Amino acid sequence: MANALEHAPAENQQEYDRDRESLSIPLLSSGLSQRSIPNSSSQVAIVGSHVCPIESLDYEIFENEFFKQDWRSRGKSQICQYIFMKWLTCFLIGLTVSLIGFCNNLAVENLAGVKFVITSNMMLQHRYRMGFFVFFASNLVLTLFASTLTALVAPAAAGSGIPEVKAYLNGVDAPGIFSLQTLAVKIVGSITAVSSSLLVGKAGPMVHTGACIASILGQGGSKKYNLTWKWLRFFKNDRDRRDLVTCGAAAGIAASFRAPVGGVLFAFEEMASWWRSALLWRAFFATAVVAIVLRALIDVCFSGKCGLFGTGGLIMFDVYSANISYHLVDVPPVLALGIVGGILGSFYNFLLDKVLRLYNIINEKGTVFRILLACAISVFTSFLLFGLPFFASCQPCPSDATEACPTIGRSGNYKKFQCPPGHYNDLASLIFNTNDDAIKNLFSKGTDFEFQYSSVLIFFVTCFFLSIFSYGICAPSGLFVPEIVTGASFGRFAGMLLGPHSNLNQGLYAVLGAASFLGGSMRMTVSLCVIILELTNNLLLLPLIMLVLLVSKTVADVFNGNIYDLIMKSKGLPYLETHVEPYMRQLTVSDVVTGPLQVFRGIEKVGNIVHILKSTKHNGFPVIDEPPVSQAPVLFGIILRAHLITLLKKKSFMTTPVLTGSNAFKEFSSGDFAKRGSGNDENLDDIEFTEEELEMFIDLHPFTNASPFTVVETMSLAKALILFREVGLRHLLVIPKISCRSPVVGILTRHDFMPEHILGLYPSLVRGSAAVKSMTGFNVSPSLEFVAFSDTFFDPILVRILSFNFSFKRFPQTVPAVDAKN
């Protein structure tokens, strides 16, 4: 074994030992800079799980000799099989997700509908206490079931799952997020949580469900379940699985809202970090399958064979299908709606982030506390939702009502609740319905006099805070639908205030309010615009929706990031942003790369390999050739930990250090080095070695990627980040500027590009951000996460001024020389 610090002076020995120990710590230390500080928030920290290692994914193909030989030997038939399997898998993803989406909505509509019908019947008989008991008990039982199932079986299924899927598509492998247990809990838990009157949605869990299905189908078979069909081996790499997961996420949104085009754009705009035309075509195919299957299944429900399901759930088309007309005088109110929606959305994100951090403290105390927290939120929600309608005054049924008033035995716009005959409770009409039916009531046309000012305002405030408190409990829960409900009530209230002075009716204001609130919280534009258009089935709304989304996103970007980025940060997921921080232009890669560097010779002793693998947690090791194999020390390539374990497991060792040549192809195949699926990692501790075997040798040349990506040590960190992210790398080798040094200086991984790590090495950058705050008045966080300068409305000259203020005198005297760490 060769070691870059093997001959370090004695005075550097302490620093070497500290660095060696620090490299065994998990990847990210949750807002702290030093690797020696443990991570306090894992990818499931939101439900209080223990710290677990988070690794990067190998989206770049590992081109060793076995991979090259495998591709050279493939004929036209195998290439056709590969293409066919990709399309077949996309079809299966769309078919499976659509079936699950339909059954999910069918179950929610009937489960929640029966609860509301029984409660309403009790109210009709003036048995208010019994009605409350039925409402309270059913909500508590459903919440208890969902939280217990999640906490005990699959904690990774808690929340919406969109942050985890987004991080995975960025290259972060969070254990357990795509397992079979997570999929099962996500489906069942989402149904029970949404049916329990918690203000949570089903869209986020459906995205996670689609991603789980895609990941499982792309596992490449399973020896455990005797799924060893040779065609399945094509997807045993992270790149193909990433593409399938992207298609699954798009199919999940399509199944939630019957918005196939919106699903593709959602995956493109919000989820995927890498995109290409071929992926666009396959994602569109998967969502088209979803739309066709759902249309066929819903047609069956029109015959009345689906119980209470039929007018709710997925059928949100034609919810606002009026021929609208608007003029220039209507633009200022729409602009004001976008501004207020952006402020409300950013405030919503701020509060939700604080609540999630509080919940994390509670959840870390154990499983019992997670379940008790979920039950406490359920009890509070039941008391609130049942008690608020009593404060609303009863309204007489309109003479021109398009449906029976009051509504009895089903969902509708006119809930009787405690009112006398011929009257209805408008607040109960919003609360005692599923979220989908509440959206219909708010979006509906010709109902300008159906709701009171106080009822809509109370409903907005209730939805705003209940959706914050309900998300983050130990149960599958989404944010998309609750935010639509909240935004629609806000827009409806604004429409009621502006009604006499505007050409737009209140239903249209509800649609625009939902768009503005979503834009202010989620910061999406194109995909949200198309999803709302597909929901409302009215292309005439396009200009107004575009305007309100652009305004709300621009206003909200001034205050904080989008909600999914904030959740990823709170969970400790090391997400690489699309933009480059200005201070990265002032640093080179050698300024942040850490040591000591563990390397292997081209022909290495077995004992040295075993020792390094057991003493470090690295997943990639440079391979260096030295005399007599080469004339001078030269970088041959990089080899992965998983491949080394495969070599040690086969025990194809040599007694003398010689090149094996083509003999390696007789004992190994390309399938031996294919990327295994989730939960199938090899463990070195399971392999036993004799003293004689530890003294033998392995020729690493055939198993090494001889064409790794490398950068020179003087390259700027910003330029290296662009390369690392755009290509989808896991390891980026740093080579020296001059040839008289070691052929490799270090390895850049995802951790080295994290703002927490960089700002920990150079605290002066934190002081620079404080200077920008004093100059501009903006609250700049140390990682500049509040805004990407290139994505805002700031003038380019102001961007240069802000970036300039982050420059510092080239490495103050207090900063130690970086070469000592290499």
Secondary structure, DSSP 8 states (H G I E B T S, - for coil): -EETTTT--GGGHHHHHHHHHHTTS-S-BTTB--TTS--S--TTGGGT------EE---S----HHHHHHHHT--HHHHHHHHHHHHHHHHHHHHHHHHHHHHHHHHHHHHHHHHHHHHHHHHHTT-HHHHHHHHHHHHHHHHHHHHHHHHHH-GGGSB-SHHHHHHHHHTEE-TTTTSHHHHHHHHHHHHHHHHTT-S-BSHHHHHHHHHHHHHHHTS--BTTTTB--GGGGGG-SHHHHHHHHHHHHHHHHHHHHT-HHHHHHHIIIII-SS--HHHHHHHHHHHHHHHHHHHHHHHHHTTT-STTTTSSTT--TTSS-------GGGHHHHHHHHHHHHHHHHHHHHHHHHHHHHHHHHHTT-HHHHHHHHHHHHHHHHHHHHHGGGGS--EE--TT-SS-SSB-SS--S-B-TT--TTEEBHHHHHHSS-HHHHHHHHH-SS-TTTS-HHHHHHHHHHHHHHHHHHTTSSSB-BSHHHHHHHHHHHHHHHHHHHGGG-SS-HHHHHHHHHHHHHHHHH---HHHHHHHHHHHT-GGGHHHHHHHHHHHHHHHHTT---HHHHHHHHTT-----SS--GGGGG-BGGGT--S--EEEESEEEHHHHHHHHHH---SEEEEEE-TTTSSS-EEEEEEEHHHHHHHHHHT--BSS----GGGHHHH--GGGGS---TT----GGG----HHHHTSEEE-GGGSBSS--EEETTSBHHHHHHHHHHHT-S-EEEE-SSTTS-S--EEE-GGGG-HHHHHHH-THHHHHHHHHHHHH-----TT-TT--GGGSS--HHHHHHHHHTT--SSS-TTS--GGGG-
